[in-house]
């Protein structure tokens, strides 16, 4: 098998062929799927190995002290041979991975061959194809948790143990110094515990990422903004805890900043490895409680616990090393912590040496890097997302209704988008009756009833779906509920208008189509409104038919979300692009009159700004630049369509223009006047949907197109993870 090793004397990194470890009693043999590079601890070790002997001595005074003791005991020659022998040996790297149990040792009965487990330990969870892992250093991965996410288990346990040492309480304010991998996880764990967090890091990208993942404010340690944020959140008292998550470095600034911003008798928890020259007066005057967090938790460095499998009784030690690991995996599985935004790069295991070198040289700037092992790399060579086939039951027709009777609508959800962009277009529309509004809270239903004239307000969805007089249901809830609510409404025989996204996973999309097949009801529209915008409709008409492939460029200057927005809850609600990206894919596909066949996506660190390239059957391409770091003064959406010597330009649904080379020279068309407001097509889309419900005619957008757009949106996330183009596979 292959394993990543390092020679501490020469600094050499290599992937060596080594023997497969035996499966000893009390543990399991695990075949690695993904292993995580600790960009703090491991890179510090790699950097030290590249130093001169003097540099190594300066960086590890603890080891120098041991050498001097050995000299006093054993003499210089013997000590020299011992030290040189140890330095000139290969040592392993890695301590956090996820893999599949390949063999079970004697005495193990809680896992079996084929189970997915997360593993810990710098002697047992190495960057290697196979590892023997003792009982207390692995935990079974919950169903549904992706292996690449479970590979964060050990590092997550380190962050979790650090948070436990701080003993946070609801309503506390905490300061996290250092927003690398551990710091980002500490931020999320604290936020999930009801703690308001201020982050400190000199890297503005890491600060922005931490704010997106739950921090109230972040900034440079030298910035006055950090102190101002702490003063505002604590009414000038100072934070309750400080978590030192900075790794390496010779600066004493973190501990000095901790003393300055901590409240009287607050706690300072050291998680990382940073300089700790405590300023005595500052710590004494506030009587600060300085604590250390020892790695993954109780049991670490105890051979009877780690190697012999002797657990600590839960009544005496609630959170051991293994229980911390299992707890963090559970938090991941339930969406309380999201590690996907931390994944900056996934490298094939065979490229390990090159990856470490790029990290060391700064060519690869990353929060978290994963190694993907051969079996999983093979799967990723040609990633694909299935585009489910739409099947309709035969013999089922649209129920007859009186053309004169009003179309009776029910709304499930009455949030900001429903009340600002949909209901105003429907409340005064002839031939429409707002029958019932359903929300999870009684007051929001009552408010919607009062504002828009609904006949009824309720929290009982079943009653609405069972009401045969209701013709159509609008699903305008949070993203995670769209697919299930749509499925239920289709099975109830209702026409359905669901806001994007239709689904967040392939399974959810398949479930919706299963409901279509089971019920024979395909009366479905997804809120892809831009294709209905009057200005874009006119511009496409003027562009005319194409004779050759086209190129579309769509720049979406999305801007930053406000702190606390539920769009940031990626663990449960999907990524921001998953929620909004279907708009832009649908618009491109409508302009090109086809559905995409492949998707390629790349992102900046933290998956914040995306570049998505769609390829179409005739060779056309569409590039969607979805960015959040641009100026708010620049238009939100600009689009260009180029083909056949013509260029169509749309400026934020305010102005459109067409440039064309004709037989008598250049021709140019510019939209004649500016509209009173941006019209992105909501009104026209709703009119088309209501007409289809009233007349029984076709839905405004074919169901096959809605499915293709949804699958392409899902493929963006698959492409970001796999780092390769994703084929949109259609059943034959």
N, C-alpha and C positions, 0 to 999 in steps of 0.2 A: 504494500500500500504506500501512498505518498503522504508526506508530512512536511509542514513548514518548520524550518529550524534556523537558528542563528548561532554564529561563532562570536562569542563576546570579545575575544581577543582581537580578531581581525575586522569584525563588523560584518562579515559575509552573511548574506541571507540566501537560503536555498530551499528548494523543494526536493527532498530526498526520498528514495525508495527505502522503506524500513519494514521489518517484519510486522505481521499483524499481531496485535496484543492478544493474549489468551483470555478466555472468559472465566475468570476466577469466581469462586463462591462469593455470595454476598453482593453481586453486581450484575450488570448487563453489558453486552457488547453492542455498541450503537454505531450505525453507519450514518455519517454526517449528511445532512441536507443543506443546511446553511450554518455558517459560523460568523460571528461578529468580531470585527476588529475594534478594540477599544482604542479610539484615536487619542486618548489621553495617556493611559498607562502603557500601552504597547509601544506607542511612538516614542515615549520617553525612554523606554528600554532600548529601542532601536537606535535612537540618537546617541545614547550613552555608549553603545557598542562601537560607534564610529569615532569616538574620541581617542585621543592619545592616552597612554597609560597615566600620565599626570592628570589629564582631564577626567579620566575614570575615577581616579583617587579623590579628586576634589568633589566630584558629584556624589560619591558614596563614602562619606567619612565613617559611617558605621562599619563598613567592610574593612576600611583601613585600620580601625581599632582592633578588629578581630585578627588581622594580619600581624599587628604589633604584639598582640598577646601570644600568638603562635610563635613568633620569633623569640619571645622571652622564654617560652616553654620548650620549643623544639629546635631552636637555632635557625640561622639564616638559610643554610643550604636546603634543609628539609622543608622549611616554609616556602622557599622559592619554588621548589619542585611541585609542591602541593598547589600553590596559587596558579602557576603557569599551566599545570595540568587541568585545573578547573576552568581557567579562562579559555584554553585552547580546546574546548569541547563544544559540541553542538548542544544547544538548549532549545526547548520547545517554545512556541508562542501560542497565545490564545487561551481563553477561559470561559467562553459563552457560546453555546451552539444549540441547535435543534437537529434531531435525527430520528432514525427509525431503529427500533430494537431488532437486532439481527440474531442474537443468541442470549438466552437467559441462564444465569448461573444458579448454582444450588442455593436454596434458601430464599429465593425471590418468587413471590406469588402474586404481587399486585399489578404487574405488567406482563405482557406476553409478546412473543415475536410478532412484529408488524405494527406494534403500538408506536405512536409518535411521542417523543419525550424531549424536554428541554434539559440541558446538562450544564453543570457548573464545575469550576475548579481548574487552576493553572497546571494541574498534573493529569486531569481526566477529561477536560472539555477543550482539547487542543485543536489547532487548525490541522486536522488529519482526517483521512477518509474513514478511519475506524478508531473508536476509543472504548476502553473499558471504563465503566463509570460505576462507582460503588453506590449502594442503595440511597444514602442520604444526600447524594449530589445530583439526583435527577428528579423530575416530576413529570407526570403525564400531562400532555397538552390537551386542553379542553377541545371538544368537538367544534369545528368551524373556525378555529384560530389558524391563520396561515403560518406555515413553517418559518418563513422569513421573519415574521413578527415574534414568534416564540423564541427565536434565536437571541432576542434581547433579554431573555429571562434572567441571566446572571447579573448583567449590568443593571437591570431594573431592580433586582434584589439589593444591590449596593445602594441605589438611590432610596429604596424603601426603608432599609435599615437606618440610613441617615435621617430620614424623616421621623422614624420612630424614636430615635435618640433625642430629637428636638421636642417631642411630646406636644405637638401643636393641638390647639383647641379651636372649635368653631368661633369665627370672628377675629382670630389672631391676624397679625400682619407679620410677614416674614421677608427677609432679605436673602436672596440667593446670589452669591458672588461666584462668577464663572458660569457661563452658559454654554459649555460644551455638552457632550453627550449626557453625562451624569446630571449636570445642572438643568438641562431641558427636562429630564425625567423628574427631577425634584420639583420643578415648577408645576408640572402637571399633577403630581401626587398631592402637593399642597393645595392646589386649586380644587382638586377633587375632594379634599378634606374640609372645604369651607374656609380656607385661609386666603387672604389677599396677599399677593406676592409682588415684590419689587425685585427686578433682576438687574444685575450689573455685569457688563462685559464690554471690552473695548471694540468688539466687532459689531457694527450696526446691523449686519445681516442676522446674526444670532439674537440680537435684541429684538428685532422685528419678528423672528420666528417664535421667541418665547412669548411675546405679546399675543401672537396668533394662537398659541397653545394655552393661554389662560392667565398670563401675568398681567397685573393691573398697569404696570409701567416698567420700562427698562431704559438703561442708558449707560454711557461711559462712566467709569469710576471717578473720573475727574470732572464730570459734568455736575453743575449745580442742580440740574433737573432731577437727579436721583434723590438728593437731599430734600428737594421741594416736594417730591412725590411721597417720601416717607413722612415728612412733616404733615402733609395734608391727610394722609390715610390714618395717622396715629394721633392727630391733634397735638403734634409736637412732642409726644412722649418717647418716641423711638420704637423700633420694631421689637416684637416679642422674641423672635429667634433670628439668628443669622446662620446660614448654611454655607460653609466654605467648600465650594465644589471646583475650585481652580486647581489645575494639575501642573506641577513643576513651576519653574520660574524662581528667580532669586529675590523678587520684590516682597517687601513686608507690608505693602499697601493693603492687601485684603484684611489682615488682622487689625490694622489701624482703622480702616473704614468700618469694620465690624464694631469696634469699641465706640466709635463716634456716633453710629446710627442705631445702636441697640439701646433699649430702655434700661432703666435701673433694675438690676437683678434679672436681666434677660439671659438667654442661653445662646452660646456660640458653639456650633457643631462642626467639627472638622471631618469632611468626607474625602476630599481630595488630598493630594500631597503637595502642600505649599509651605513656604517659609513661615515659621511660627515664633518670631521674637516678640513675645507679648509685651506691649508697653505697660509696665507695672502700674503706674499711677492711674491710667485710663481704666484698666480692668479692676483695680482695687477700689477705686472710688465708686464705681457702679456695682461692685460685687458680682461681676459677671460669672456665670457658670459655664466653664469651658469643658466641652465633652468631645470625645473621639468616637467615631463610628467605625467599628472593625469589620470591614468588608461586607460579606453577605448576611451576617447575623450570627447569633449564638451557635456554636458548633464549629465555626471556622478556626482552623489551625489545631483542632483537637483530634488527634488520630483515632481515638476510640469512637468519636462521633463520625468522622469522615470516612475512615477506612474500615472500622469494625462494625459500623452500622448501628451503634448503640444510641438510641434516641433519648432526648431529654423529656421527662414527663411533662405533658402539656399544662398540668396544674402548676408547675413551677417555672417552666419556660414556655410562655405562650407562643412566641414567634422565633422558631429556630431557623437555621439556614435553609433547610428544605421547605419549611412552612412559608417562609418569605418568598421562595421561588414559586411555590404553588399559588400564593396569594397574588403575586404580580401577574402570573399567567391568567388568573381569573379576571383581574382588572382589565387586561388586554381584551380578553374574550367578550367582556360585557361592555366594551367601548368606553370605559372610564379613563383609560390612558390610550393615546394614539401615537404609535411609533412610526407610522408610514411617512409623515412629513420629515422625520429625522434621517430617512434613508437617502443619502446623497449619491450613492453609487453601489452597484452590484457587479462584482468581478468574478469571472470564472476562477476556480481554485488553481488551475494551471498557470494563471497570470499573477499569482500571489507575490512573487518577488518584485515584479514590475509595479504592482499596486503599492506595496510598501515604499518603494523608491519614489514614486510620484507623490505619496503623502509626505514623505520626509523632505523632498525638494520643494514642496508647496505647489506643484503642478496640479494636484488634486486637492481642492479645498473641500473638506467634508466634515459633517457632524458624525455620521455613522456610515460605515462601509461594510458590506456583507460579502463573504465568499460563498459562491454557489458551487456545489460539488457535481461531479460528472453526470450522475443520473438525472439531476435536476437541470443541469446545463443542457443536456440533450433534449429535454422537454422544451427548453426555451429557444432552441434553434429556429423553430418555425411556429411561434406562438399563434394561437387562433382564438377568436371569439365566435361562438356559433350565432348565426342569424336564424332564429327559429322559423320554421315554415308555418304560415297561417293556414289553418284548416278550419273549415266551417261545416257544421252539420247540415246535411241536405234536407230539404223539405221545410225549413224554418224561414218564415218571412217576417218582415216588419209589421207589427200590429197596426191594423187600420185605425185611424182616428179622424175626427171631423176637422176639415180644413179651417172651419170658422172658430172652433174652440181654441182658447189660449193654450200655449205651451206652458205646462206647469213644471216649475223648476224647484229643486232642493239644493241647497248649498251645504256641503260638509266642510266646515272651517270658515272662519270669518276674520282672518288676519289682515295684515296691512295690504298685501297684494290684492286680495279679494275685494276689500272695501275701497281701494283707490283706483284699481285698473279694470275690474270686471263689473262689479255691481253698479257703478254709475252709468255704464253703457246699457244695462239691462233694466234698471228701475223704471225708466220712462219709455221703454220700447213697447210699441203696440203689439198686441198678440202674445205678450209674455206675462205670466203670473208668477210672482215670487211666492211659492207656497210655504216652504219650511226651511229654516236654517238650523243646522245641527252643529253644536260645539261641545267641547269637553267641559267648559265652565258655563254655568247658567247666565252669568252677567254678560259675557261676550255675546251670547245668543240674543239676550234681551236688547243689547245695544244695536246689533245688526237689524233686529226686527223693527226697532224704533226708527233707525236712520233710513232704511231702504224699503220699508213697507211690507216685510214678510208677513204672511197670514199667521204663521205659527213659529215659535222658537222652542227648541227642545235639545236635550242631550241624549235622546234615545234614537240611535241610528237604525236599529232593527225595525222600529215602527215606520220610519221613512221608507226603508227598502221594501217593506211589506205593503205600503200604500200604493194600490194599483192606479190611483189617479195621477200620480207623479210621473211625468214623461221622461225627465232627464235629471241626472245628478251631477253636480259640479264637485270635484274633489280638489280642495284648495287647502290642504293641511301640510304638515311638515313632510319632508321628502321620504322619510323612512316608512310612512304609512300609505304612500300613494298606491303601490302595487296591490296591497291587500284590500284596500277600500275599493279600488277599481275592479278587482276580481269579484268581490261580493256584489257590487252594483250590477255588473254584467250578468252574474248568475241570477240576480233578481229581475232581469229583463229590462233594465233601464238603459237609455242612451247615456253615455258618460263623457263628460268633459273633465279631463284631469290635467292639472298644471304640470309642467315639467319638473322633475323627470318622471317618466312612466315607471321606471324600475331602477334600483340601485345595484342589482346583481343579475347574473344570467338566470339563476333559479327563479327570481321574482318575475322576470320577463316571461320565462316559460310558464309560470303559474298563471299569468294573465291570459296567455294564449290558450292554455288548457281550459280556462273558463269560457273563452270564445267558442272553442270546439264543443265543450260540453253543453253549452246553452244555445248555441247557434246564433248568439247575439254578438255582432261585430260592430255595433254602433258606438264607436270610440273615437274621440278626438283628443290629442295632446296639445297643450297650449303653446305651440310653435307659431307665434303670431307674426313674425317679421315677414314671412312670405306674403302676408295679406296687406302690408303697408302700401297705401296708394302710390306714394312716390316711387317705391321700388317696383311696383307693378308696371307703372308707366315707363320707367327706365328700361326694364327688360323688354317691353313691347317695342320700344324704339331701337333697342340693340338688334332685334330680329333673330332669325334662325342662324345657327352656327353651321359651318361646313368643316371645321377642324377642331382639334382639342383646344381647351381653354385653360387659363390660369386664373385662379381666384386668390386674392390676398385680403384677409379680413383681420383688421387690428381692433382688438377689444381692450380699451383702456379702462379696465374694471374698477380700479381704485381699491383702497383698503376698506375693510369692514370695521365697523365700530366695535369696541371691546364689549363682549357679552353677546354678540350676535349668535343666534343658534346655527347660522351657517358655518361657524367655526367648530361645531361638534361633529368632526369628521368621523369619529368612531361609530356614531349612530346615524348621522344624516348624510354621509358620503362627502366627498371632496367638493369644493366650491365649483370646480368645473363639471363634476358629475351632476350638480344641480342646475347649472346654467348653460353648460356647453352645448346641449342639444339645440338651443336656439340657433347657434351659428353653424352647426353642422347641417341642420335642416335648411337654412337659408342657402348655403353653398350648394347642397344637393338639388334644391329647387331651381337655382340659377342654371345648374349644369344638366338638369333633367335626367338625373340618374342617381343611383345609390352607390356609396363608396365600396370598394373591394378590399382596401387595406388602410391601416392607420399606423402612422409613426409619430411618437411623441417624445419630446425631450423637455427637461425642466431645469431651472436654476436650483441652487441648493435649497432644500426644504420644499421642493415642488410648488413654489409660489407662482412663478411666471412660466407659462407653458408655450411651446411651439408644437402645433399639431398639424401634420401633413396628411391629407386624405388623397387617395388615388382612386380614379374612376375608370369604368370599363373602357372608355374610348381614349384613354391616355391623359385625360384632363386631371389637373391637380388643384387642390385648395389648401392654402396655408392659413391656419388660424393662430394668430399671436394673442394669447390671453395673458395680459399683464396687470399687475396690481401695484407696481412701483412707479408708475408714470405720474405726470403732473395732472391734478384735477382740473386745471384750466384747459387741457386739451380735450377735443371731442371724445365721447365714449366709444363710438363705433364709426370706423371708416372702412370702406370696402371698394376694391377694384376688381373688375372682370375684364380680362384681356383675351382677345381671340380675333382671328380673321382681319387683322389690321384695325381693330376697333378697341377702344378703352372706355369702359363704363365706370364712373366714379360716384359713390354715394357718400355724402358727408353727414353722418349722424342723423339721417332721416329728416334733414332740414333742406339740403340742396343735393341735386343730382346733375351730372353732366355726362355727355357722350362725345368722344372724339373719334372721327372716322375718316379714312382716306377714300374718297369717292373718285369717280371717273373724271370729274372736272376739278379736282383739288380737295382740300380739306373741308370737312363739314364739322360743325360743332353745335350741340344742343345743350342748353342749360335750363333747368327747371325755371318756369316763368316767374314764380313768386315764392317768397318764403311763407310756409304755413304758419298759422297762429301758434301752433305748438307742434312738437315732434309727434308724429302719428306713426307708431310702430305696429299698427295693424290690429290692435285688440278689438276695436269696434267692428271692423269688417270680418274678422274671424268669428266673432260671436254671432253676427248676422248670418254668416254662412252655416254655422252650426244649428242655429234656431230654425233656419229654412229647411235643413236636412231632416231635423226632428219633425217639423210640421208636415212636410210633404212625403216623408219616407224615402227621399232620394238618397244618393250616395253621400257619405260623410265628406267633409271638405278636403281631407287628405287621406289617401288610401292607407289602410291599416298596414300593408306591407312596407310602406315608406316610413311610418311611425316606428315600426319594429326595427328597420334598418338603421334609422337615426339613433335609436336607443342603444342598439348593439355597438354602433360606432363610438358612442359616448363611453360605454363600458370598456371598449378596447383601448381608450386613451390611458386609463389606469393600468391596464394589463401591459401596455407598452412602456409606461414609466418604470414599472417593476422589472420587466424583462430586458429593457434596453435594446429592443429589436422591433422591426415592423411587425404588426399584428395582422394576420389575414382574417378577413370577415368571411367565415366559412358558411356557405349556404347549402342546405340539403338538396340533393339531386332528386 
